[in-house]
Amino acid sequence: MKLSHTCPKCKGSRLLHLTQVADRVGMEGDELHEGLRRGLLGGPTKAWRVARVPNTDQARWSTATAGLIEAYICEGCGYTEFYTRDPDSIPVDGDIVESIEGPGGGPYRT
């Protein structure tokens, strides 16, 4: 959908583009559980990122995040595709993130 602007499921052309996907709300612990139970998700959200990476700013937590997620949603059927906006920002460490290359070596089929 990102390139074709057409839903692969229903062929619809009315799409929503979310430049950031909310990962979680700003509540934690009992406050979060009570909010979820009551259907309340108020508070600030965090942008969804796919990778936890070493933090170069040692004054803060020991890990940071990378790989901001964006989404395309078909308004007709609700089908959703997620994409990582900045995959080059995710460091390959061989432990949490490993790089795998298929037999073709590229993103295109022959």
N, C-alpha and C positions, 0 to 999 in steps of 0.2 A: 504494500500500500504506500510505502514511503516514496517510491519512485513512480509507480503507475497511477497513484491517486484513485485506485479502483479496488473495491473489496474483492478478495479472491473467493469468498464464500457465496455472496449474493449478487455480485457485480455492481453493487451500489457505488455511487460517486460522491455522496455527501459524507465527508469524514470530519472528525475532530482530531486536531493535533495537540497533544499535551507536551509542552517543551520540558516539563519536569513532572515526575510522578511522585505523589506523596508516599513516603515510606512508613512513617509513624507520626503520631501526634505527640505533643510536648508533655503528655502526662506519663507518669511512671508508677509502678507498684500498685498499691491498693486504689489509688486515685484512677489509674488506667482501667483496672478491672471493674470498678464501680461504674465508670463512664461507659465502658463497653456493654455492661449489663443493662444500663439504662438507655443505651442507644445514643449517648452523647460523645462526640469525638471532637469537642472544642479544643482550642489551644493551637499553638504554632505547629506546623508540620516540618519534617525533614525531607529533603529531596532523596529519592531512592537511588542508591549507587550499588553496584554489584560486587565491589571488591574492597576488602580491608587490607591496607598496605602500611608499611612502616611510616611513622610520622617523623618528618625531618625537624619539626619544631618540638624539641624536647621539653619545652616549658609546659606543654599540654599533655594529653593522653599519649600513650605509647603507640597508638595506631591512628591512621587517618583513613579516608575513603577515596575511591576513584571509580570511574565508569558511570557517569550520570546517565540515567535511563529516561528515554522519551517514549511516547506511545502514540499510535494512530488507531482511532476507534471508528468503526463504521456506524453511522447514525441509523442506518436501516436495520441491521441485524445485531449490532453490538460486538461483532468480532473485533478483537484487539490484537495488535502486533506491537511488541516492545523492541526497542533498539538501544544499543549503548552508543551514546553520542561521541564519546572520546575514548575508544578502546586503547589508543596508544598511551593513555595515562596510567594504565594498569601494568605494574611491573611484573614480569615473569620471574618467580622465585624458585620454581620447581617443587614447591611444597604446597602452598595454598593455590597458586596459579601456575599451571604448566601449559606449554605451547604444544599443540598437536597438529601435524600436517598430514593430510590425507594423501593418497597415491597420486592424485592429479596435480598437486602442488599449487593450485590457484583457485580462485573463487568461481570460475566458470566451467560449465560442463562442455565436453566435446562431443 
